[in-house]
Amino acid sequence: MNRPYVICHMVVSVDGKVTGDYLAAPECVKATDLYYEINREYKADAFACGRITMEGSFTGGWYPDLSAFDAVEDEEDFVPDTLEGFYAVSFDPKGRLGWKENKIVDEDPGYGGAQIIEVLTSQADPKYLGYLRATDIPYIFAGETEIDVDRALLKLKEKFNINKLLLEGGSIINGSFQRAGAIDELSLVTAPIIAGEGKPLFDECGFCAYSETQVRIHDGAVWIRYKK
């Protein structure tokens, strides 16, 4: 396979929502605990999220003053020679995320210390590229106006040796991967809650069949693993 093996690992409600107030409900705690436990069991080389998820979980809306950085006019990928370890892959088409350093700062051992990689399109501001270089954050280009999932995955394997990737984004990035036929496995932890409102697992998805391969029940939460 010339791309990473992709596992879409998510917490969902009984009615298939991946966002909403239900995630903060006490009844969702066991599902969340199980989700993080399985996350670590997979021992992936990287996890990937879209811009909205990364902003909500890690950057908090902070953005640098780009006037302080030199513009980088070319669209050459930036891959420092010193990279190693676990990666946090940020699908950020226009370059809207502000990172204060080049690794994730988080108390959870499944995320803290992960080396950030930005996946961009040609719409990214040249000064944003200068900021990423100054912060020593690697980036790759994959598309003109929208992320080309196949191209991004090819580069992630070739340039960073990522062979197993956990896709943990929202419905938009999950839908992009699903439409590209790039999800090899589904790992869904279902909380015993009907969310009502919220976004679905996939946005604008197409038909694809999977078969169940593993089930785990944990204090009311159910984990089902499916393979294509």
C-alpha positions as CSV (number, residue, x, y, z in Angstrom):
1,M,0.0,0.0,0.0
2,N,1.5,3.4,-1.1
3,R,-0.4,5.3,1.7
4,P,-1.0,4.8,5.4
5,Y,-3.6,2.3,6.7
6,V,-6.4,4.6,7.9
7,I,-8.6,3.9,10.9
8,C,-11.5,6.3,11.5
9,H,-11.7,6.2,15.3
10,M,-14.6,8.2,16.8
11,V,-17.0,8.5,19.7
12,V,-20.6,8.6,18.4
13,S,-24.1,8.8,19.9
14,V,-26.7,6.2,19.3
15,D,-28.1,8.4,16.5
16,G,-24.7,8.7,14.9
17,K,-23.6,12.2,15.9
18,V,-20.0,13.1,16.6
19,T,-20.5,16.6,17.9
20,G,-22.9,18.1,20.4
21,D,-23.5,18.7,24.1
22,Y,-23.8,15.0,24.7
23,L,-20.0,14.7,24.7
24,A,-19.9,16.6,28.0
25,A,-22.7,14.6,29.6
26,P,-21.9,12.3,32.6
27,E,-23.4,9.4,30.6
28,C,-20.7,9.8,28.0
29,V,-17.7,9.5,30.3
30,K,-17.3,5.7,30.0
31,A,-17.5,6.0,26.2
32,T,-14.8,8.7,26.2
33,D,-12.6,6.7,28.5
34,L,-12.9,3.6,26.3
35,Y,-12.2,5.8,23.2
36,Y,-8.9,7.0,24.7
37,E,-7.9,3.5,25.9
38,I,-8.4,2.1,22.4
39,N,-6.6,5.1,20.9
40,R,-3.5,4.1,22.7
41,E,-3.9,0.4,22.0
42,Y,-3.8,1.0,18.2
43,K,-0.2,2.3,18.5
44,A,-0.6,4.4,15.3
45,D,2.2,6.5,13.8
46,A,-0.1,9.6,13.7
47,F,-3.5,11.0,14.3
48,A,-5.3,13.4,11.9
49,C,-8.0,16.0,12.4
50,G,-9.5,18.9,10.4
51,R,-9.0,22.6,11.2
52,I,-12.2,22.9,13.4
53,T,-11.3,19.9,15.6
54,M,-7.7,21.0,16.0
55,E,-8.8,24.5,16.9
56,G,-11.3,23.3,19.4
57,S,-9.0,20.8,21.0
58,F,-5.6,22.4,20.9
59,T,-5.0,25.9,19.5
60,G,-8.1,27.7,21.1
61,G,-8.4,30.2,18.2
62,W,-5.0,31.8,18.7
63,Y,-3.4,33.1,15.5
64,P,0.1,34.7,14.9
65,D,0.7,38.2,13.6
66,L,1.9,37.2,10.1
67,S,3.5,40.6,9.5
68,A,6.4,39.5,11.6
69,F,7.3,36.7,9.1
70,D,8.9,36.6,5.7
71,A,6.7,35.3,2.8
72,V,7.6,32.0,1.2
73,E,6.4,32.3,-2.4
74,D,7.1,28.7,-3.6
75,E,4.9,25.7,-2.9
76,E,7.7,23.3,-1.9
77,D,7.0,21.0,1.0
78,F,8.9,21.8,4.1
79,V,10.2,18.7,5.9
80,P,13.0,19.3,8.5
81,D,15.6,16.5,8.8
82,T,15.1,16.2,12.6
83,L,11.6,14.8,12.6
84,E,10.8,11.6,14.6
85,G,8.1,10.0,16.7
86,F,4.3,10.4,16.8
87,Y,2.6,12.9,14.5
88,A,-0.4,15.2,14.7
89,V,-1.6,15.7,11.1
90,S,-3.6,18.9,10.7
91,F,-5.7,19.2,7.6
92,D,-5.8,23.0,7.4
93,P,-6.5,24.0,3.7
94,K,-6.1,27.8,4.0
95,G,-3.6,27.8,6.9
96,R,-5.9,29.1,9.6
97,L,-4.4,27.4,12.7
98,G,-2.0,29.1,15.1
99,W,0.5,26.9,16.8
100,K,2.7,28.3,19.5
101,E,5.2,25.5,19.1
102,N,5.8,22.6,16.8
103,K,4.4,19.9,19.1
104,I,1.1,19.3,20.7
105,V,0.9,20.4,24.4
106,D,-1.6,18.2,26.1
107,E,-1.7,16.2,29.4
108,D,-3.1,13.1,27.6
109,P,-0.2,10.7,26.7
110,G,-2.0,9.8,23.5
111,Y,-1.6,13.3,22.2
112,G,1.0,15.3,24.2
113,G,4.3,15.7,22.5
114,A,3.0,14.8,19.0
115,Q,4.9,16.5,16.2
116,I,2.6,18.8,14.2
117,I,2.3,18.5,10.4
118,E,0.2,21.0,8.5
119,V,-1.5,19.8,5.3
120,L,-2.2,22.8,3.1
121,T,-3.6,23.9,-0.3
122,S,-2.4,26.7,-2.6
123,Q,-4.7,29.1,-0.7
124,A,-2.4,29.3,2.3
125,D,-0.8,32.8,2.8
126,P,2.9,32.9,1.9
127,K,3.5,34.6,5.2
128,Y,1.8,31.7,7.0
129,L,4.4,29.5,5.4
130,G,7.1,31.7,6.7
131,Y,5.5,31.5,10.2
132,L,5.5,27.6,10.0
133,R,9.1,27.5,9.0
134,A,10.1,29.9,11.8
135,T,8.2,27.7,14.2
136,D,9.8,24.6,12.7
137,I,6.5,23.1,11.8
138,P,6.6,20.8,8.7
139,Y,4.0,21.3,6.0
140,I,3.0,19.7,2.7
141,F,0.8,20.8,-0.1
142,A,-2.1,18.6,-1.3
143,G,-4.5,20.4,-3.7
144,E,-5.3,23.8,-5.1
145,T,-8.4,24.9,-3.2
146,E,-9.5,21.7,-1.5
147,I,-7.4,18.9,0.1
148,D,-6.6,16.1,-2.3
149,V,-6.8,13.2,0.2
150,D,-4.9,10.7,-2.0
151,R,-2.0,13.1,-2.6
152,A,-1.8,14.0,1.1
153,L,-1.7,10.4,2.2
154,L,0.9,9.5,-0.4
155,K,3.2,12.3,0.9
156,L,2.6,11.4,4.6
157,K,3.9,7.9,3.9
158,E,6.8,8.9,1.6
159,K,8.0,11.9,3.6
160,F,7.2,11.0,7.2
161,N,7.0,7.1,7.1
162,I,3.5,7.2,8.5
163,N,2.1,3.6,8.0
164,K,-0.9,3.7,10.4
165,L,-3.1,6.8,10.7
166,L,-6.0,7.4,13.1
167,L,-8.5,9.7,11.6
168,E,-10.2,11.5,14.5
169,G,-11.7,14.6,12.8
170,G,-15.2,16.0,12.3
171,S,-17.7,15.2,9.7
172,I,-16.1,17.3,7.0
173,I,-12.6,15.7,7.0
174,N,-14.1,12.3,7.7
175,G,-16.4,12.7,4.7
176,S,-13.5,13.7,2.5
177,F,-11.6,10.5,3.4
178,Q,-14.7,8.4,2.9
179,R,-15.4,9.8,-0.6
180,A,-11.8,9.2,-1.5
181,G,-12.2,5.5,-0.5
182,A,-9.3,6.0,2.0
183,I,-10.8,4.6,5.2
184,D,-9.7,1.0,5.7
185,E,-11.3,0.5,9.1
186,L,-14.0,2.0,11.3
187,S,-13.5,2.1,15.1
188,L,-16.7,3.4,16.7
189,V,-17.3,3.8,20.4
190,T,-21.1,4.4,20.9
191,A,-22.2,6.2,23.9
192,P,-25.7,5.3,25.3
193,I,-27.1,8.7,24.4
194,I,-29.4,10.1,21.7
195,A,-27.8,13.4,20.9
196,G,-30.6,14.9,18.7
197,E,-28.5,17.8,17.5
198,G,-25.0,17.6,16.1
199,K,-23.0,16.7,13.1
200,P,-23.0,13.1,11.6
201,L,-19.9,10.9,11.3
202,F,-19.5,11.7,7.6
203,D,-20.5,14.8,5.6
204,E,-21.6,14.1,2.0
205,C,-20.6,10.4,2.1
206,G,-21.1,7.7,-0.5
207,F,-21.9,4.0,-0.2
208,C,-19.2,1.7,1.2
209,A,-19.6,-1.7,2.9
210,Y,-17.7,-2.9,5.9
211,S,-17.8,-6.1,8.0
212,E,-17.7,-6.2,11.9
213,T,-14.6,-7.8,13.2
214,Q,-14.5,-7.0,17.0
215,V,-16.9,-5.9,19.7
216,R,-16.2,-4.7,23.3
217,I,-18.7,-3.6,25.9
218,H,-17.6,-1.3,28.7
219,D,-20.0,0.1,31.3
220,G,-22.8,0.8,28.8
221,A,-20.5,2.0,26.0
222,V,-20.0,-0.3,23.0
223,W,-17.0,-0.4,20.7
224,I,-17.4,-2.0,17.3
225,R,-14.5,-2.4,14.9
226,Y,-15.3,-2.7,11.2
227,K,-13.0,-3.5,8.3
228,K,-13.5,-2.8,4.6
